[in-house]
């Protein structure tokens, strides 16, 4: 169905170009590390495969397509909300070796410690939901592993900084990529 193909392709492209814009214009970077370069190259290849899969799919199932469109939209909403929250205190690009100078706990950071990586992950999941092609799984798995490794590296930087105590408290209350559900005991 042409409407689904155009909608999903448009959402896919808007997500990808938003992420590419942030890499160039939003994040602070003196020089991209080898790991960041690897992540960027795999991201370009993976996004190309996802776009090919959207062109290649013969028919679009309404439920699958709707779920995929909602995931793309959630990715975009999370991404731009996070950009808005970090506009005045921009973050360094992934895999940077600099020490953190501030801890964000407002906006999406109230719910997850790594909302940019959560947004990127929603994007990759949306592609697999729309087009369950076998060749998407390896590249998307590599992307998710890259985000996990980058997040762990950032958390290690906080643990070795002057913000370690504050970060540990924040970490105990906030999920890494998915909001932490409060237990009944916490709610009382």
C-alpha positions in Angstrom: 0.0 0.0 0.0 1.5 3.3 -1.2 0.4 5.3 1.8 2.2 3.1 4.3 5.3 2.9 2.2 5.5 6.7 1.9 4.6 7.3 5.6 7.2 4.8 6.9 9.9 5.9 4.5 9.3 9.6 5.4 9.4 8.8 9.2 12.6 6.7 8.7 14.3 9.5 6.7 13.3 12.2 9.2 14.6 10.1 12.1 17.9 9.4 10.4 18.5 12.9 9.2 17.7 14.3 12.6 20.3 12.0 14.1 22.9 13.0 11.5 22.1 16.6 12.2 22.8 16.1 15.9 26.1 14.5 15.3 27.3 17.5 13.3 25.5 20.4 14.9 24.3 19.5 18.4 26.9 17.3 20.2 30.2 18.8 21.3 33.2 17.1 19.8 36.9 18.0 19.3 37.5 14.8 17.4 35.5 11.7 16.9 37.0 8.6 18.4 37.5 5.4 16.4 34.5 3.8 18.2 32.3 6.8 17.3 33.4 6.5 13.7 32.6 2.8 13.7 29.2 3.5 15.1 28.5 6.2 12.5 29.6 3.9 9.6 27.5 1.0 10.9 24.6 3.4 11.4 24.8 4.6 7.8 24.9 1.0 6.5 22.1 -0.1 8.8 19.9 2.9 7.9 20.5 2.1 4.2 19.5 -1.5 4.8 16.4 -0.4 6.6 15.4 2.0 3.8 16.0 -0.8 1.2 13.8 -3.1 3.2 11.0 -0.5 3.3 11.3 -0.2 -0.5 11.5 -3.9 -0.9 8.5 -5.0 1.2 5.7 -6.2 -1.0 2.7 -5.6 1.3 2.2 -3.6 4.4 0.2 -5.2 7.2 -1.9 -2.5 8.9 -1.1 -3.5 12.5 2.6 -4.0 11.9 2.8 -0.7 9.9 0.9 1.2 12.6 3.2 -0.1 15.3 6.2 0.8 13.3 4.9 4.3 12.6 4.2 4.8 16.3 7.8 3.6 17.2 9.3 6.0 14.6 7.1 8.8 16.1 8.2 7.9 19.6 11.8 7.9 18.5 11.4 11.4 17.0 9.6 12.8 20.0 12.1 11.4 22.4 15.0 12.6 20.3 13.8 16.2 19.9 12.7 16.4 23.6 16.2 15.4 24.5 17.7 17.9 22.1 15.5 20.6 23.7 16.6 19.5 27.2 20.3 19.6 26.3 20.3 22.7 24.1 21.7 25.0 26.8 24.2 22.5 28.2 25.2 20.3 25.2 26.7 16.9 25.7 29.8 15.5 24.2 29.6 13.0 21.4 29.5 9.3 22.2 32.8 7.6 23.2 34.4 10.9 24.1 37.1 10.7 26.9 36.3 14.0 28.5 35.0 14.2 32.1 31.4 15.2 32.7 30.9 18.7 34.1 27.2 18.6 34.7 24.4 16.1 35.3 21.1 16.5 33.6 18.0 15.3 35.5 15.3 17.4 33.7 13.1 16.6 30.7 13.5 13.0 29.5 16.5 12.6 31.9 13.9 12.4 34.7 12.8 9.0 33.3 15.9 7.5 31.6 19.7 8.1 31.9 20.3 7.8 28.2 17.3 9.2 26.2 19.3 9.8 23.1 20.3 6.1 22.9 16.7 5.2 23.8 15.5 7.3 20.8 18.0 5.7 18.5 17.0 2.2 19.7 13.3 2.9 19.0 14.3 3.9 15.4 16.0 0.5 14.8 13.2 -1.4 16.4 10.7 0.4 14.2 12.5 -0.7 11.1 12.4 -4.4 12.2 8.8 -4.2 13.1 7.9 -2.7 9.7 10.0 -5.1 7.7 11.1 -8.2 9.5 14.0 -9.0 7.1 16.7 -11.3 8.3 19.5 -9.0 7.1 18.4 -6.2 9.5 18.9 -8.2 12.6 22.8 -8.3 12.6 23.3 -4.6 11.9 20.7 -3.5 14.4 22.2 -5.8 17.0 25.5 -4.1 16.4 23.9 -0.7 16.8 22.2 -1.6 20.1 25.5 -3.0 21.4 27.3 0.2 20.5 24.7 2.2 22.4 25.0 0.0 25.4 28.8 0.2 25.3 28.7 4.0 25.0 26.2 4.3 27.9 28.4 2.1 30.1 31.5 4.2 29.2 29.6 7.4 30.1 28.5 5.9 33.4 32.1 4.9 34.2 33.1 8.5 33.5 30.5 9.8 36.0 31.7 7.2 38.5 35.2 8.6 38.3 34.2 12.2 38.4 33.4 14.8 41.1 29.7 14.0 40.3 30.0 10.3 41.3 27.8 10.5 44.4 25.0 12.5 42.8 25.2 10.2 39.7 24.9 7.1 41.8 21.8 8.4 43.5 20.3 9.3 40.1 21.3 6.0 38.7 19.6 4.1 41.5 16.3 5.8 40.7 16.3 6.0 36.9 16.4 3.4 34.2 19.2 3.1 31.6 17.1 3.2 28.4 13.6 2.3 29.7 11.9 4.2 32.6 12.1 2.3 35.9 8.7 1.3 37.3 8.3 2.3 40.9 7.4 -0.5 43.3 4.3 -0.2 45.4 6.5 0.4 48.5 8.2 3.3 46.7 4.8 4.8 45.8 3.6 4.9 49.4 
